[in-house]
């Protein structure tokens, strides 16, 4: 997978930092006004649905969510366009004792001109994290 696209590069660095438990290096990847929406919309992780905005809120997201287990990524595909890169697959958080939480979805990283993360938006269903809805393919009649 080519790492020459700035958003893909930032996304891969973010994933590497999270998987390795590198909190400060991960925080440094974000712009000061960056935002995380994981998942997008209201959820128990973000009751307002407005996201975790700014470095202090992003650091709190690490402390309250990411640090609770060992996070790994299963992203077989990525698609870069403009200032964004979408990764498809799953985020897996393994907690002490071996219990796992797996969220299948689409994970979109957006960067600014300096290559800093402006946003990380994760599209997965909190009520059904492992399953996606598969609608019928619509074809021209």
C-alpha positions as CSV (number, residue, x, y, z in Angstrom):
1,X,0.0,0.0,0.0
2,X,1.6,3.3,-1.0
3,X,2.3,5.6,1.9
4,X,2.8,8.7,-0.4
5,X,-0.6,10.2,0.2
6,X,-0.6,12.5,3.2
7,X,-3.8,11.3,4.7
8,X,-2.9,7.6,4.2
9,X,0.4,8.3,5.8
10,X,-1.2,10.1,8.8
11,X,-3.7,7.3,9.2
12,X,-1.1,4.6,9.2
13,X,1.0,6.5,11.7
14,X,-2.0,7.0,13.9
15,X,-2.8,3.2,13.8
16,X,0.9,2.4,14.5
17,X,1.0,4.7,17.5
18,X,-2.3,3.4,19.0
19,X,-1.2,-0.3,18.5
20,X,2.2,0.5,20.2
21,X,0.7,2.5,23.1
22,X,2.5,5.7,22.0
23,X,0.1,8.3,23.5
24,X,2.3,11.4,23.1
25,X,3.4,10.5,19.6
26,X,-0.3,9.9,18.6
27,X,-1.4,13.2,20.1
28,X,1.4,15.0,18.1
29,X,-0.2,13.7,14.9
30,X,-3.3,15.9,15.5
31,X,-3.8,19.6,14.6
32,X,-4.6,21.7,17.7
33,X,-8.2,22.0,16.5
34,X,-8.5,18.3,15.5
35,X,-11.6,16.2,16.3
36,X,-12.3,12.5,16.8
37,X,-15.8,11.1,16.1
38,X,-15.6,7.4,17.1
39,X,-18.2,6.5,16.2
40,X,-19.8,9.4,14.3
41,X,-23.0,10.6,16.0
42,X,-24.2,10.2,19.6
43,X,-23.1,7.1,21.5
44,X,-22.1,6.2,25.1
45,X,-18.5,7.3,24.0
46,X,-19.8,10.7,22.9
47,X,-23.3,11.5,24.2
48,X,-23.6,14.8,22.3
49,X,-22.3,13.3,19.0
50,X,-20.2,16.4,18.4
51,X,-16.9,14.6,18.8
52,X,-13.8,15.0,21.0
53,X,-12.4,18.4,19.8
54,X,-9.0,19.8,20.6
55,X,-5.9,18.2,22.0
56,X,-7.2,18.0,25.6
57,X,-10.4,16.2,24.5
58,X,-8.4,13.9,22.2
59,X,-6.0,13.1,25.1
60,X,-9.1,12.3,27.3
61,X,-10.4,10.0,24.5
62,X,-7.1,8.1,24.7
63,X,-7.2,7.9,28.5
64,X,-10.9,6.9,28.6
65,X,-11.2,4.6,25.6
66,X,-8.0,3.6,23.9
67,X,-5.9,2.9,27.0
68,X,-8.4,0.5,28.4
69,X,-7.1,-2.4,26.3
70,X,-4.7,-3.4,23.5
71,X,-6.0,-2.0,20.2
72,X,-5.2,-3.5,16.8
73,X,-6.4,-2.8,13.3
74,X,-7.5,-5.1,10.5
75,X,-7.8,-2.7,7.6
76,X,-7.3,-4.6,4.4
77,X,-8.2,-1.7,2.1
78,X,-7.7,2.1,2.0
79,X,-8.9,4.7,-0.5
80,X,-7.2,8.1,-0.6
81,X,-8.7,11.2,-2.3
82,X,-8.3,14.9,-1.7
83,X,-7.1,15.5,1.9
84,X,-8.7,12.3,3.2
85,X,-8.1,8.5,3.3
86,X,-10.8,6.0,4.2
87,X,-9.7,2.6,5.7
88,X,-12.2,-0.2,5.7
89,X,-12.1,-3.1,8.1
90,X,-12.1,-3.4,11.9
91,X,-10.7,-2.0,15.0
92,X,-10.2,-4.7,17.7
93,X,-9.7,-3.8,21.4
94,X,-8.6,-6.6,23.6
95,X,-9.1,-6.0,27.3
96,X,-7.4,-7.5,30.3
97,X,-8.7,-11.1,30.7
98,X,-9.0,-11.5,26.9
99,X,-12.4,-10.1,26.2
100,X,-12.5,-8.4,22.8
101,X,-14.5,-5.6,21.3
102,X,-14.5,-5.5,17.5
103,X,-16.0,-2.6,15.4
104,X,-16.3,-3.2,11.7
105,X,-16.7,-0.1,9.6
106,X,-15.1,2.7,7.6
107,X,-12.5,4.9,9.3
108,X,-11.8,8.3,7.6
109,X,-8.7,10.4,8.4
110,X,-8.5,14.0,7.1
111,X,-5.3,16.1,7.2
112,X,-4.4,19.8,6.8
113,X,-1.7,21.2,4.5
114,X,1.0,20.3,7.1
115,X,-0.1,16.7,7.2
116,X,-1.6,17.0,10.7
117,X,-4.9,15.2,11.4
118,X,-7.9,17.5,11.3
119,X,-10.3,14.6,11.9
120,X,-10.7,11.0,12.5
121,X,-14.3,9.9,11.8
122,X,-15.2,6.3,12.4
123,X,-18.4,4.9,10.8
124,X,-19.6,1.9,12.8
125,X,-22.8,1.0,14.5
126,X,-22.5,1.1,18.3
127,X,-25.6,-1.1,18.7
128,X,-24.2,-3.6,16.2
129,X,-20.4,-3.1,16.0
130,X,-19.6,-6.4,14.3
131,X,-22.3,-6.4,11.6
132,X,-23.0,-4.2,8.7
133,X,-26.3,-3.9,7.0
134,X,-26.1,-5.1,3.5
135,X,-28.7,-3.6,1.3
136,X,-29.6,-5.0,-2.1
137,X,-27.6,-3.7,-5.0
138,X,-29.7,-1.2,-7.0
139,X,-29.5,-1.7,-10.7
140,X,-30.9,0.2,-13.6
141,X,-34.2,-1.3,-14.7
